[in-house]
Amino acid sequence: MNAKQCKMARDGLGKTGRELAELSGVPYATLARFEAGANIREETRQTIEATLVEMGAEFSYGAGRFGVTVPE
């Protein structure tokens, strides 16, 4: 999951940055930096991704494109 996918998944799931940060146990400032394109620790990125996956997000990669699907 990259920064754009994170933001797309979060938006698609109807969560604010603060909500996602709280659910994943990551400081909001860290999540905001990641979504803005800054590097964060891989472990932290994986924690955020796992939280989004638990909520139903699916991440895809292929043909030079990144994608996200979320449940209705």
mmCIF file as Biopython writes it, N, C-alpha, C and O atoms, coordinates in Angstrom:
data_model
#
loop_
_atom_site.group_PDB
_atom_site.id
_atom_site.type_symbol
_atom_site.label_atom_id
_atom_site.label_alt_id
_atom_site.label_comp_id
_atom_site.label_asym_id
_atom_site.label_entity_id
_atom_site.label_seq_id
_atom_site.pdbx_PDB_ins_code
_atom_site.Cartn_x
_atom_site.Cartn_y
_atom_site.Cartn_z
_atom_site.occupancy
_atom_site.B_iso_or_equiv
_atom_site.auth_seq_id
_atom_site.auth_asym_id
_atom_site.pdbx_PDB_model_num
ATOM 1   N N  . MET A ? 1  ? 0.845   -1.172 0.000   1.0 0.0 1  A 1 
ATOM 2   C CA . MET A ? 1  ? 0.000   0.000  0.000   1.0 0.0 1  A 1 
ATOM 3   C C  . MET A ? 1  ? 0.890   1.235  0.000   1.0 0.0 1  A 1 
ATOM 4   O O  . MET A ? 1  ? 1.833   1.350  0.783   1.0 0.0 1  A 1 
ATOM 5   N N  . ASN A ? 2  ? 0.564   2.151  -0.898  1.0 0.0 2  A 1 
ATOM 6   C CA . ASN A ? 2  ? 1.299   3.415  -0.906  1.0 0.0 2  A 1 
ATOM 7   C C  . ASN A ? 2  ? 0.410   4.519  -0.306  1.0 0.0 2  A 1 
ATOM 8   O O  . ASN A ? 2  ? -0.725  4.267  0.098   1.0 0.0 2  A 1 
ATOM 9   N N  . ALA A ? 3  ? 0.942   5.721  -0.258  1.0 0.0 3  A 1 
ATOM 10  C CA . ALA A ? 3  ? 0.232   6.831  0.373   1.0 0.0 3  A 1 
ATOM 11  C C  . ALA A ? 3  ? -1.102  7.133  -0.314  1.0 0.0 3  A 1 
ATOM 12  O O  . ALA A ? 3  ? -2.106  7.373  0.358   1.0 0.0 3  A 1 
ATOM 13  N N  . LYS A ? 4  ? -1.115  7.122  -1.639  1.0 0.0 4  A 1 
ATOM 14  C CA . LYS A ? 4  ? -2.362  7.416  -2.364  1.0 0.0 4  A 1 
ATOM 15  C C  . LYS A ? 4  ? -3.411  6.349  -2.096  1.0 0.0 4  A 1 
ATOM 16  O O  . LYS A ? 4  ? -4.586  6.660  -1.903  1.0 0.0 4  A 1 
ATOM 17  N N  . GLN A ? 5  ? -2.984  5.086  -2.085  1.0 0.0 5  A 1 
ATOM 18  C CA . GLN A ? 5  ? -3.920  4.007  -1.803  1.0 0.0 5  A 1 
ATOM 19  C C  . GLN A ? 5  ? -4.483  4.131  -0.394  1.0 0.0 5  A 1 
ATOM 20  O O  . GLN A ? 5  ? -5.666  3.874  -0.171  1.0 0.0 5  A 1 
ATOM 21  N N  . CYS A ? 6  ? -3.647  4.520  0.549   1.0 0.0 6  A 1 
ATOM 22  C CA . CYS A ? 6  ? -4.093  4.691  1.926   1.0 0.0 6  A 1 
ATOM 23  C C  . CYS A ? 6  ? -5.210  5.713  1.991   1.0 0.0 6  A 1 
ATOM 24  O O  . CYS A ? 6  ? -6.260  5.471  2.587   1.0 0.0 6  A 1 
ATOM 25  N N  . LYS A ? 7  ? -4.973  6.846  1.379   1.0 0.0 7  A 1 
ATOM 26  C CA . LYS A ? 7  ? -5.983  7.914  1.404   1.0 0.0 7  A 1 
ATOM 27  C C  . LYS A ? 7  ? -7.249  7.492  0.666   1.0 0.0 7  A 1 
ATOM 28  O O  . LYS A ? 7  ? -8.355  7.770  1.130   1.0 0.0 7  A 1 
ATOM 29  N N  . MET A ? 8  ? -7.101  6.826  -0.475  1.0 0.0 8  A 1 
ATOM 30  C CA . MET A ? 8  ? -8.277  6.367  -1.221  1.0 0.0 8  A 1 
ATOM 31  C C  . MET A ? 8  ? -9.087  5.369  -0.390  1.0 0.0 8  A 1 
ATOM 32  O O  . MET A ? 8  ? -10.314 5.457  -0.331  1.0 0.0 8  A 1 
ATOM 33  N N  . ALA A ? 9  ? -8.402  4.428  0.247   1.0 0.0 9  A 1 
ATOM 34  C CA . ALA A ? 9  ? -9.090  3.422  1.053   1.0 0.0 9  A 1 
ATOM 35  C C  . ALA A ? 9  ? -9.791  4.080  2.244   1.0 0.0 9  A 1 
ATOM 36  O O  . ALA A ? 9  ? -10.951 3.786  2.534   1.0 0.0 9  A 1 
ATOM 37  N N  . ARG A ? 10 ? -9.087  4.957  2.915   1.0 0.0 10 A 1 
ATOM 38  C CA . ARG A ? 10 ? -9.671  5.639  4.069   1.0 0.0 10 A 1 
ATOM 39  C C  . ARG A ? 10 ? -10.911 6.426  3.664   1.0 0.0 10 A 1 
ATOM 40  O O  . ARG A ? 10 ? -11.949 6.341  4.320   1.0 0.0 10 A 1 
ATOM 41  N N  . ASP A ? 11 ? -10.799 7.191  2.583   1.0 0.0 11 A 1 
ATOM 42  C CA . ASP A ? 11 ? -11.949 7.958  2.088   1.0 0.0 11 A 1 
ATOM 43  C C  . ASP A ? 11 ? -13.095 7.035  1.690   1.0 0.0 11 A 1 
ATOM 44  O O  . ASP A ? 11 ? -14.254 7.287  2.022   1.0 0.0 11 A 1 
ATOM 45  N N  . GLY A ? 12 ? -12.758 5.964  0.976   1.0 0.0 12 A 1 
ATOM 46  C CA . GLY A ? 12 ? -13.785 5.026  0.528   1.0 0.0 12 A 1 
ATOM 47  C C  . GLY A ? 12 ? -14.504 4.334  1.676   1.0 0.0 12 A 1 
ATOM 48  O O  . GLY A ? 12 ? -15.672 3.966  1.555   1.0 0.0 12 A 1 
ATOM 49  N N  . LEU A ? 13 ? -13.804 4.160  2.784   1.0 0.0 13 A 1 
ATOM 50  C CA . LEU A ? 13 ? -14.402 3.536  3.962   1.0 0.0 13 A 1 
ATOM 51  C C  . LEU A ? 13 ? -15.099 4.552  4.860   1.0 0.0 13 A 1 
ATOM 52  O O  . LEU A ? 13 ? -15.682 4.194  5.884   1.0 0.0 13 A 1 
ATOM 53  N N  . GLY A ? 14 ? -15.032 5.817  4.467   1.0 0.0 14 A 1 
ATOM 54  C CA . GLY A ? 14 ? -15.724 6.860  5.223   1.0 0.0 14 A 1 
ATOM 55  C C  . GLY A ? 14 ? -15.069 7.194  6.555   1.0 0.0 14 A 1 
ATOM 56  O O  . GLY A ? 14 ? -15.755 7.579  7.502   1.0 0.0 14 A 1 
ATOM 57  N N  . LYS A ? 15 ? -13.760 7.052  6.638   1.0 0.0 15 A 1 
ATOM 58  C CA . LYS A ? 15 ? -13.037 7.342  7.878   1.0 0.0 15 A 1 
ATOM 59  C C  . LYS A ? 15 ? -12.214 8.607  7.732   1.0 0.0 15 A 1 
ATOM 60  O O  . LYS A ? 15 ? -11.663 8.885  6.667   1.0 0.0 15 A 1 
ATOM 61  N N  . THR A ? 16 ? -12.138 9.365  8.802   1.0 0.0 16 A 1 
ATOM 62  C CA . THR A ? 16 ? -11.252 10.517 8.812   1.0 0.0 16 A 1 
ATOM 63  C C  . THR A ? 16 ? -9.846  10.033 9.140   1.0 0.0 16 A 1 
ATOM 64  O O  . THR A ? 16 ? -9.652  8.898  9.576   1.0 0.0 16 A 1 
ATOM 65  N N  . GLY A ? 17 ? -8.882  10.898 8.928   1.0 0.0 17 A 1 
ATOM 66  C CA . GLY A ? 17 ? -7.520  10.552 9.286   1.0 0.0 17 A 1 
ATOM 67  C C  . GLY A ? 17 ? -7.390  10.263 10.772  1.0 0.0 17 A 1 
ATOM 68  O O  . GLY A ? 17 ? -6.692  9.331  11.173  1.0 0.0 17 A 1 
ATOM 69  N N  . ARG A ? 18 ? -8.054  11.054 11.575  1.0 0.0 18 A 1 
ATOM 70  C CA . ARG A ? 18 ? -7.992  10.839 13.027  1.0 0.0 18 A 1 
ATOM 71  C C  . ARG A ? 18 ? -8.630  9.506  13.413  1.0 0.0 18 A 1 
ATOM 72  O O  . ARG A ? 18 ? -8.122  8.813  14.295  1.0 0.0 18 A 1 
ATOM 73  N N  . GLU A ? 19 ? -9.731  9.141  12.768  1.0 0.0 19 A 1 
ATOM 74  C CA . GLU A ? 19 ? -10.368 7.852  13.061  1.0 0.0 19 A 1 
ATOM 75  C C  . GLU A ? 19 ? -9.453  6.693  12.696  1.0 0.0 19 A 1 
ATOM 76  O O  . GLU A ? 19 ? -9.293  5.755  13.477  1.0 0.0 19 A 1 
ATOM 77  N N  . LEU A ? 20 ? -8.850  6.753  11.506  1.0 0.0 20 A 1 
ATOM 78  C CA . LEU A ? 20 ? -7.957  5.677  11.091  1.0 0.0 20 A 1 
ATOM 79  C C  . LEU A ? 20 ? -6.747  5.593  12.009  1.0 0.0 20 A 1 
ATOM 80  O O  . LEU A ? 20 ? -6.323  4.497  12.376  1.0 0.0 20 A 1 
ATOM 81  N N  . ALA A ? 21 ? -6.196  6.723  12.379  1.0 0.0 21 A 1 
ATOM 82  C CA . ALA A ? 21 ? -5.054  6.729  13.286  1.0 0.0 21 A 1 
ATOM 83  C C  . ALA A ? 21 ? -5.414  6.061  14.611  1.0 0.0 21 A 1 
ATOM 84  O O  . ALA A ? 21 ? -4.650  5.251  15.136  1.0 0.0 21 A 1 
ATOM 85  N N  . GLU A ? 22 ? -6.573  6.406  15.141  1.0 0.0 22 A 1 
ATOM 86  C CA . GLU A ? 22 ? -7.001  5.814  16.410  1.0 0.0 22 A 1 
ATOM 87  C C  . GLU A ? 22 ? -7.221  4.312  16.271  1.0 0.0 22 A 1 
ATOM 88  O O  . GLU A ? 22 ? -6.778  3.536  17.118  1.0 0.0 22 A 1 
ATOM 89  N N  . LEU A ? 23 ? -7.903  3.903  15.209  1.0 0.0 23 A 1 
ATOM 90  C CA . LEU A ? 23 ? -8.176  2.479  15.000  1.0 0.0 23 A 1 
ATOM 91  C C  . LEU A ? 23 ? -6.901  1.658  14.828  1.0 0.0 23 A 1 
ATOM 92  O O  . LEU A ? 23 ? -6.838  0.506  15.255  1.0 0.0 23 A 1 
ATOM 93  N N  . SER A ? 24 ? -5.894  2.251  14.205  1.0 0.0 24 A 1 
ATOM 94  C CA . SER A ? 24 ? -4.653  1.517  13.945  1.0 0.0 24 A 1 
ATOM 95  C C  . SER A ? 24 ? -3.617  1.701  15.047  1.0 0.0 24 A 1 
ATOM 96  O O  . SER A ? 24 ? -2.584  1.032  15.040  1.0 0.0 24 A 1 
ATOM 97  N N  . GLY A ? 25 ? -3.879  2.602  15.997  1.0 0.0 25 A 1 
ATOM 98  C CA . GLY A ? 25 ? -2.935  2.825  17.081  1.0 0.0 25 A 1 
ATOM 99  C C  . GLY A ? 25 ? -1.685  3.579  16.658  1.0 0.0 25 A 1 
ATOM 100 O O  . GLY A ? 25 ? -0.625  3.449  17.270  1.0 0.0 25 A 1 
ATOM 101 N N  . VAL A ? 26 ? -1.828  4.371  15.599  1.0 0.0 26 A 1 
ATOM 102 C CA . VAL A ? 26 ? -0.713  5.148  15.048  1.0 0.0 26 A 1 
ATOM 103 C C  . VAL A ? 26 ? -1.000  6.626  15.329  1.0 0.0 26 A 1 
ATOM 104 O O  . VAL A ? 26 ? -2.144  7.060  15.196  1.0 0.0 26 A 1 
ATOM 105 N N  . PRO A ? 27 ? 0.006   7.396  15.711  1.0 0.0 27 A 1 
ATOM 106 C CA . PRO A ? 27 ? -0.249  8.830  15.908  1.0 0.0 27 A 1 
ATOM 107 C C  . PRO A ? 27 ? -0.795  9.482  14.633  1.0 0.0 27 A 1 
ATOM 108 O O  . PRO A ? 27 ? -0.356  9.176  13.524  1.0 0.0 27 A 1 
ATOM 109 N N  . TYR A ? 28 ? -1.756  10.383 14.815  1.0 0.0 28 A 1 
ATOM 110 C CA . TYR A ? 28 ? -2.352  11.053 13.663  1.0 0.0 28 A 1 
ATOM 111 C C  . TYR A ? 28 ? -1.294  11.772 12.829  1.0 0.0 28 A 1 
ATOM 112 O O  . TYR A ? 28 ? -1.363  11.753 11.600  1.0 0.0 28 A 1 
ATOM 113 N N  . ALA A ? 29 ? -0.324  12.402 13.476  1.0 0.0 29 A 1 
ATOM 114 C CA . ALA A ? 29 ? 0.719   13.127 12.742  1.0 0.0 29 A 1 
ATOM 115 C C  . ALA A ? 29 ? 1.486   12.190 11.811  1.0 0.0 29 A 1 
ATOM 116 O O  . ALA A ? 29 ? 1.872   12.585 10.711  1.0 0.0 29 A 1 
ATOM 117 N N  . THR A ? 30 ? 1.705   10.960 12.248  1.0 0.0 30 A 1 
ATOM 118 C CA . THR A ? 30 ? 2.412   9.981  11.413  1.0 0.0 30 A 1 
ATOM 119 C C  . THR A ? 30 ? 1.574   9.614  10.199  1.0 0.0 30 A 1 
ATOM 120 O O  . THR A ? 30 ? 2.085   9.568  9.080   1.0 0.0 30 A 1 
ATOM 121 N N  . LEU A ? 31 ? 0.293   9.352  10.412  1.0 0.0 31 A 1 
ATOM 122 C CA . LEU A ? 31 ? -0.601  9.029  9.297   1.0 0.0 31 A 1 
ATOM 123 C C  . LEU A ? 31 ? -0.671  10.190 8.315   1.0 0.0 31 A 1 
ATOM 124 O O  . LEU A ? 31 ? -0.606  9.976  7.104   1.0 0.0 31 A 1 
ATOM 125 N N  . ALA A ? 32 ? -0.801  11.410 8.813   1.0 0.0 32 A 1 
ATOM 126 C CA . ALA A ? 32 ? -0.883  12.583 7.946   1.0 0.0 32 A 1 
ATOM 127 C C  . ALA A ? 32 ? 0.399   12.741 7.134   1.0 0.0 32 A 1 
ATOM 128 O O  . ALA A ? 32 ? 0.343   13.060 5.946   1.0 0.0 32 A 1 
ATOM 129 N N  . ARG A ? 33 ? 1.544   12.521 7.757   1.0 0.0 33 A 1 
ATOM 130 C CA . ARG A ? 33 ? 2.818   12.609 7.026   1.0 0.0 33 A 1 
ATOM 131 C C  . ARG A ? 33 ? 2.870   11.552 5.930   1.0 0.0 33 A 1 
ATOM 132 O O  . ARG A ? 33 ? 3.292   11.837 4.810   1.0 0.0 33 A 1 
ATOM 133 N N  . PHE A ? 34 ? 2.441   10.327 6.250   1.0 0.0 34 A 1 
ATOM 134 C CA . PHE A ? 34 ? 2.456   9.248  5.256   1.0 0.0 34 A 1 
ATOM 135 C C  . PHE A ? 34 ? 1.561   9.597  4.076   1.0 0.0 34 A 1 
ATOM 136 O O  . PHE A ? 34 ? 1.978   9.467  2.926   1.0 0.0 34 A 1 
ATOM 137 N N  . GLU A ? 35 ? 0.344   10.035 4.344   1.0 0.0 35 A 1 
ATOM 138 C CA . GLU A ? 35 ? -0.583  10.372 3.257   1.0 0.0 35 A 1 
ATOM 139 C C  . GLU A ? 35 ? -0.091  11.556 2.436   1.0 0.0 35 A 1 
ATOM 140 O O  . GLU A ? 35 ? -0.489  11.718 1.283   1.0 0.0 35 A 1 
ATOM 141 N N  . ALA A ? 36 ? 0.762   12.374 3.013   1.0 0.0 36 A 1 
ATOM 142 C CA . ALA A ? 36 ? 1.337   13.514 2.286   1.0 0.0 36 A 1 
ATOM 143 C C  . ALA A ? 36 ? 2.563   13.105 1.479   1.0 0.0 36 A 1 
ATOM 144 O O  . ALA A ? 36 ? 3.139   13.927 0.766   1.0 0.0 36 A 1 
ATOM 145 N N  . GLY A ? 37 ? 2.966   11.837 1.585   1.0 0.0 37 A 1 
ATOM 146 C CA . GLY A ? 37 ? 4.074   11.337 0.783   1.0 0.0 37 A 1 
ATOM 147 C C  . GLY A ? 37 ? 5.383   11.152 1.505   1.0 0.0 37 A 1 
ATOM 148 O O  . GLY A ? 37 ? 6.374   10.766 0.885   1.0 0.0 37 A 1 
ATOM 149 N N  . ALA A ? 38 ? 5.422   11.416 2.806   1.0 0.0 38 A 1 
ATOM 150 C CA . ALA A ? 38 ? 6.656   11.235 3.569   1.0 0.0 38 A 1 
ATOM 151 C C  . ALA A ? 38 ? 6.876   9.747  3.886   1.0 0.0 38 A 1 
ATOM 152 O O  . ALA A ? 38 ? 5.931   8.960  3.927   1.0 0.0 38 A 1 
ATOM 153 N N  . ASN A ? 39 ? 8.111   9.397  4.101   1.0 0.0 39 A 1 
ATOM 154 C CA . ASN A ? 39 ? 8.437   8.032  4.502   1.0 0.0 39 A 1 
ATOM 155 C C  . ASN A ? 39 ? 8.138   7.845  5.982   1.0 0.0 39 A 1 
ATOM 156 O O  . ASN A ? 39 ? 8.390   8.727  6.803   1.0 0.0 39 A 1 
ATOM 157 N N  . ILE A ? 40 ? 7.589   6.667  6.307   1.0 0.0 40 A 1 
ATOM 158 C CA . ILE A ? 40 ? 7.392   6.284  7.698   1.0 0.0 40 A 1 
ATOM 159 C C  . ILE A ? 40 ? 7.961   4.884  7.858   1.0 0.0 40 A 1 
ATOM 160 O O  . ILE A ? 40 ? 8.277   4.219  6.871   1.0 0.0 40 A 1 
ATOM 161 N N  . ARG A ? 41 ? 8.091   4.444  9.091   1.0 0.0 41 A 1 
ATOM 162 C CA . ARG A ? 41 ? 8.634   3.105  9.340   1.0 0.0 41 A 1 
ATOM 163 C C  . ARG A ? 41 ? 7.767   2.053  8.651   1.0 0.0 41 A 1 
ATOM 164 O O  . ARG A ? 41 ? 6.541   2.163  8.642   1.0 0.0 41 A 1 
ATOM 165 N N  . GLU A ? 42 ? 8.400   1.042  8.078   1.0 0.0 42 A 1 
ATOM 166 C CA . GLU A ? 42 ? 7.686   -0.022 7.372   1.0 0.0 42 A 1 
ATOM 167 C C  . GLU A ? 42 ? 6.695   -0.718 8.307   1.0 0.0 42 A 1 
ATOM 168 O O  . GLU A ? 42 ? 5.580   -1.040 7.895   1.0 0.0 42 A 1 
ATOM 169 N N  . GLU A ? 43 ? 7.082   -0.946 9.532   1.0 0.0 43 A 1 
ATOM 170 C CA . GLU A ? 43 ? 6.195   -1.584 10.498  1.0 0.0 43 A 1 
ATOM 171 C C  . GLU A ? 43 ? 4.924   -0.763 10.700  1.0 0.0 43 A 1 
ATOM 172 O O  . GLU A ? 43 ? 3.832   -1.322 10.807  1.0 0.0 43 A 1 
ATOM 173 N N  . THR A ? 44 ? 5.063   0.545  10.752  1.0 0.0 44 A 1 
ATOM 174 C CA . THR A ? 44 ? 3.914   1.434  10.918  1.0 0.0 44 A 1 
ATOM 175 C C  . THR A ? 44 ? 3.028   1.395  9.687   1.0 0.0 44 A 1 
ATOM 176 O O  . THR A ? 44 ? 1.803   1.356  9.805   1.0 0.0 44 A 1 
ATOM 177 N N  . ARG A ? 45 ? 3.637   1.406  8.501   1.0 0.0 45 A 1 
ATOM 178 C CA . ARG A ? 45 ? 2.869   1.322  7.267   1.0 0.0 45 A 1 
ATOM 179 C C  . ARG A ? 45 ? 2.072   0.021  7.217   1.0 0.0 45 A 1 
ATOM 180 O O  . ARG A ? 45 ? 0.910   0.008  6.810   1.0 0.0 45 A 1 
ATOM 181 N N  . GLN A ? 46 ? 2.704   -1.061 7.630   1.0 0.0 46 A 1 
ATOM 182 C CA . GLN A ? 46 ? 2.029   -2.360 7.639   1.0 0.0 46 A 1 
ATOM 183 C C  . GLN A ? 46 ? 0.860   -2.378 8.624   1.0 0.0 46 A 1 
ATOM 184 O O  . GLN A ? 46 ? -0.170  -2.996 8.354   1.0 0.0 46 A 1 
ATOM 185 N N  . THR A ? 47 ? 1.015   -1.710 9.750   1.0 0.0 47 A 1 
ATOM 186 C CA . THR A ? 47 ? -0.059  -1.625 10.739  1.0 0.0 47 A 1 
ATOM 187 C C  . THR A ? 47 ? -1.259  -0.884 10.168  1.0 0.0 47 A 1 
ATOM 188 O O  . THR A ? 47 ? -2.400  -1.315 10.339  1.0 0.0 47 A 1 
ATOM 189 N N  . ILE A ? 48 ? -1.005  0.215  9.499   1.0 0.0 48 A 1 
ATOM 190 C CA . ILE A ? 48 ? -2.094  0.982  8.872   1.0 0.0 48 A 1 
ATOM 191 C C  . ILE A ? 48 ? -2.774  0.136  7.796   1.0 0.0 48 A 1 
ATOM 192 O O  . ILE A ? 48 ? -4.002  0.076  7.730   1.0 0.0 48 A 1 
ATOM 193 N N  . GLU A ? 49 ? -1.975  -0.511 6.961   1.0 0.0 49 A 1 
ATOM 194 C CA . GLU A ? 49 ? -2.533  -1.355 5.903   1.0 0.0 49 A 1 
ATOM 195 C C  . GLU A ? 49 ? -3.385  -2.469 6.491   1.0 0.0 49 A 1 
ATOM 196 O O  . GLU A ? 49 ? -4.481  -2.731 5.995   1.0 0.0 49 A 1 
ATOM 197 N N  . ALA A ? 50 ? -2.904  -3.127 7.533   1.0 0.0 50 A 1 
ATOM 198 C CA . ALA A ? 50 ? -3.657  -4.223 8.153   1.0 0.0 50 A 1 
ATOM 199 C C  . ALA A ? 50 ? -4.998  -3.728 8.691   1.0 0.0 50 A 1 
ATOM 200 O O  . ALA A ? 50 ? -6.006  -4.428 8.594   1.0 0.0 50 A 1 
ATOM 201 N N  . THR A ? 51 ? -5.010  -2.535 9.252   1.0 0.0 51 A 1 
ATOM 202 C CA . THR A ? 51 ? -6.262  -1.971 9.761   1.0 0.0 51 A 1 
ATOM 203 C C  . THR A ? 51 ? -7.251  -1.738 8.627   1.0 0.0 51 A 1 
ATOM 204 O O  . THR A ? 51 ? -8.433  -2.059 8.753   1.0 0.0 51 A 1 
ATOM 205 N N  . LEU A ? 52 ? -6.773  -1.185 7.529   1.0 0.0 52 A 1 
ATOM 206 C CA . LEU A ? 52 ? -7.648  -0.947 6.380   1.0 0.0 52 A 1 
ATOM 207 C C  . LEU A ? 52 ? -8.159  -2.262 5.788   1.0 0.0 52 A 1 
ATOM 208 O O  . LEU A ? 52 ? -9.322  -2.353 5.394   1.0 0.0 52 A 1 
ATOM 209 N N  . VAL A ? 53 ? -7.313  -3.258 5.724   1.0 0.0 53 A 1 
ATOM 210 C CA . VAL A ? 53 ? -7.724  -4.573 5.210   1.0 0.0 53 A 1 
ATOM 211 C C  . VAL A ? 53 ? -8.789  -5.189 6.122   1.0 0.0 53 A 1 
ATOM 212 O O  . VAL A ? 53 ? -9.763  -5.766 5.639   1.0 0.0 53 A 1 
ATOM 213 N N  . GLU A ? 54 ? -8.605  -5.066 7.429   1.0 0.0 54 A 1 
ATOM 214 C CA . GLU A ? 54 ? -9.609  -5.577 8.378   1.0 0.0 54 A 1 
ATOM 215 C C  . GLU A ? 54 ? -10.970 -4.914 8.153   1.0 0.0 54 A 1 
ATOM 216 O O  . GLU A ? 54 ? -12.011 -5.530 8.380   1.0 0.0 54 A 1 
ATOM 217 N N  . MET A ? 55 ? -10.955 -3.661 7.709   1.0 0.0 55 A 1 
ATOM 218 C CA . MET A ? 55 ? -12.202 -2.936 7.446   1.0 0.0 55 A 1 
ATOM 219 C C  . MET A ? 55 ? -12.767 -3.248 6.062   1.0 0.0 55 A 1 
ATOM 220 O O  . MET A ? 55 ? -13.841 -2.760 5.710   1.0 0.0 55 A 1 
ATOM 221 N N  . GLY A ? 56 ? -12.051 -4.060 5.273   1.0 0.0 56 A 1 
ATOM 222 C CA . GLY A ? 56 ? -12.580 -4.482 3.987   1.0 0.0 56 A 1 
ATOM 223 C C  . GLY A ? 56 ? -11.873 -3.948 2.759   1.0 0.0 56 A 1 
ATOM 224 O O  . GLY A ? 56 ? -12.259 -4.288 1.641   1.0 0.0 56 A 1 
ATOM 225 N N  . ALA A ? 57 ? -10.852 -3.125 2.926   1.0 0.0 57 A 1 
ATOM 226 C CA . ALA A ? 57 ? -10.132 -2.588 1.764   1.0 0.0 57 A 1 
ATOM 227 C C  . ALA A ? 57 ? -9.279  -3.683 1.121   1.0 0.0 57 A 1 
ATOM 228 O O  . ALA A ? 57 ? -8.714  -4.536 1.806   1.0 0.0 57 A 1 
ATOM 229 N N  . GLU A ? 58 ? -9.202  -3.636 -0.192  1.0 0.0 58 A 1 
ATOM 230 C CA . GLU A ? 58 ? -8.341  -4.539 -0.961  1.0 0.0 58 A 1 
ATOM 231 C C  . GLU A ? 58 ? -7.469  -3.680 -1.860  1.0 0.0 58 A 1 
ATOM 232 O O  . GLU A ? 58 ? -7.957  -2.784 -2.549  1.0 0.0 58 A 1 
ATOM 233 N N  . PHE A ? 59 ? -6.175  -3.964 -1.845  1.0 0.0 59 A 1 
ATOM 234 C CA . PHE A ? 59 ? -5.210  -3.187 -2.619  1.0 0.0 59 A 1 
ATOM 235 C C  . PHE A ? 59 ? -4.746  -3.994 -3.816  1.0 0.0 59 A 1 
ATOM 236 O O  . PHE A ? 59 ? -4.518  -5.199 -3.713  1.0 0.0 59 A 1 
ATOM 237 N N  . SER A ? 60 ? -4.606  -3.320 -4.963  1.0 0.0 60 A 1 
ATOM 238 C CA . SER A ? 60 ? -4.165  -4.013 -6.175  1.0 0.0 60 A 1 
ATOM 239 C C  . SER A ? 60 ? -3.036  -3.232 -6.837  1.0 0.0 60 A 1 
ATOM 240 O O  . SER A ? 60 ? -2.918  -2.014 -6.699  1.0 0.0 60 A 1 
ATOM 241 N N  . TYR A ? 61 ? -2.214  -3.982 -7.557  1.0 0.0 61 A 1 
ATOM 242 C CA . TYR A ? 61 ? -1.078  -3.425 -8.292  1.0 0.0 61 A 1 
ATOM 243 C C  . TYR A ? 61 ? -1.016  -4.144 -9.630  1.0 0.0 61 A 1 
ATOM 244 O O  . TYR A ? 61 ? -1.205  -5.359 -9.689  1.0 0.0 61 A 1 
ATOM 245 N N  . GLY A ? 62 ? -0.760  -3.430 -10.674 1.0 0.0 62 A 1 
ATOM 246 C CA . GLY A ? 62 ? -0.610  -4.094 -11.958 1.0 0.0 62 A 1 
ATOM 247 C C  . GLY A ? 62 ? -0.655  -3.129 -13.112 1.0 0.0 62 A 1 
ATOM 248 O O  . GLY A ? 62 ? -1.308  -2.087 -13.050 1.0 0.0 62 A 1 
ATOM 249 N N  . ALA A ? 63 ? 0.040   -3.485 -14.159 1.0 0.0 63 A 1 
ATOM 250 C CA . ALA A ? 63 ? 0.068   -2.690 -15.386 1.0 0.0 63 A 1 
ATOM 251 C C  . ALA A ? 63 ? 0.415   -1.234 -15.100 1.0 0.0 63 A 1 
ATOM 252 O O  . ALA A ? 63 ? -0.122  -0.322 -15.729 1.0 0.0 63 A 1 
ATOM 253 N N  . GLY A ? 64 ? 1.319   -1.026 -14.143 1.0 0.0 64 A 1 
ATOM 254 C CA . GLY A ? 64 ? 1.727   0.329  -13.829 1.0 0.0 64 A 1 
ATOM 255 C C  . GLY A ? 64 ? 0.690   1.144  -13.086 1.0 0.0 64 A 1 
ATOM 256 O O  . GLY A ? 64 ? 0.773   2.372  -13.044 1.0 0.0 64 A 1 
ATOM 257 N N  . ARG A ? 65 ? -0.300  0.460  -12.491 1.0 0.0 65 A 1 
ATOM 258 C CA . ARG A ? 65 ? -1.374  1.157  -11.784 1.0 0.0 65 A 1 
ATOM 259 C C  . ARG A ? 65 ? -1.541  0.586  -10.385 1.0 0.0 65 A 1 
ATOM 260 O O  . ARG A ? 65 ? -1.299  -0.596 -10.138 1.0 0.0 65 A 1 
ATOM 261 N N  . PHE A ? 66 ? -1.954  1.444  -9.493  1.0 0.0 66 A 1 
ATOM 262 C CA . PHE A ? 66 ? -2.306  1.037  -8.133  1.0 0.0 66 A 1 
ATOM 263 C C  . PHE A ? 66 ? -3.797  1.235  -7.972  1.0 0.0 66 A 1 
ATOM 264 O O  . PHE A ? 66 ? -4.358  2.194  -8.503  1.0 0.0 66 A 1 
ATOM 265 N N  . GLY A ? 67 ? -4.444  0.342  -7.247  1.0 0.0 67 A 1 
ATOM 266 C CA . GLY A ? 67 ? -5.881  0.480  -7.057  1.0 0.0 67 A 1 
ATOM 267 C C  . GLY A ? 67 ? -6.314  0.097  -5.663  1.0 0.0 67 A 1 
ATOM 268 O O  . GLY A ? 67 ? -5.558  -0.502 -4.899  1.0 0.0 67 A 1 
ATOM 269 N N  . VAL A ? 68 ? -7.542  0.450  -5.345  1.0 0.0 68 A 1 
ATOM 270 C CA . VAL A ? 68 ? -8.148  0.129  -4.066  1.0 0.0 68 A 1 
ATOM 271 C C  . VAL A ? 68 ? -9.613  -0.168 -4.317  1.0 0.0 68 A 1 
ATOM 272 O O  . VAL A ? 68 ? -10.275 0.534  -5.081  1.0 0.0 68 A 1 
ATOM 273 N N  . THR A ? 69 ? -10.115 -1.204 -3.676  1.0 0.0 69 A 1 
ATOM 274 C CA . THR A ? 69 ? -11.558 -1.436 -3.674  1.0 0.0 69 A 1 
ATOM 275 C C  . THR A ? 69 ? -12.001 -1.521 -2.220  1.0 0.0 69 A 1 
ATOM 276 O O  . THR A ? 69 ? -11.262 -2.000 -1.360  1.0 0.0 69 A 1 
ATOM 277 N N  . VAL A ? 70 ? -13.209 -1.053 -1.959  1.0 0.0 70 A 1 
ATOM 278 C CA . VAL A ? 70 ? -13.784 -1.106 -0.627  1.0 0.0 70 A 1 
ATOM 279 C C  . VAL A ? 70 ? -15.213 -1.620 -0.742  1.0 0.0 70 A 1 
ATOM 280 O O  . VAL A ? 70 ? -15.850 -1.468 -1.784  1.0 0.0 70 A 1 
ATOM 281 N N  . PRO A ? 71 ? -15.715 -2.229 0.327   1.0 0.0 71 A 1 
ATOM 282 C CA . PRO A ? 71 ? -17.100 -2.712 0.268   1.0 0.0 71 A 1 
ATOM 283 C C  . PRO A ? 71 ? -18.092 -1.543 0.235   1.0 0.0 71 A 1 
ATOM 284 O O  . PRO A ? 71 ? -17.786 -0.437 0.680   1.0 0.0 71 A 1 
ATOM 285 N N  . GLU A ? 72 ? -19.276 -1.813 -0.298  1.0 0.0 72 A 1 
ATOM 286 C CA . GLU A ? 72 ? -20.311 -0.778 -0.359  1.0 0.0 72 A 1 
ATOM 287 C C  . GLU A ? 72 ? -20.870 -0.493 1.009   1.0 0.0 72 A 1 
ATOM 288 O O  . GLU A ? 72 ? -21.753 0.353  1.151   1.0 0.0 72 A 1 
#
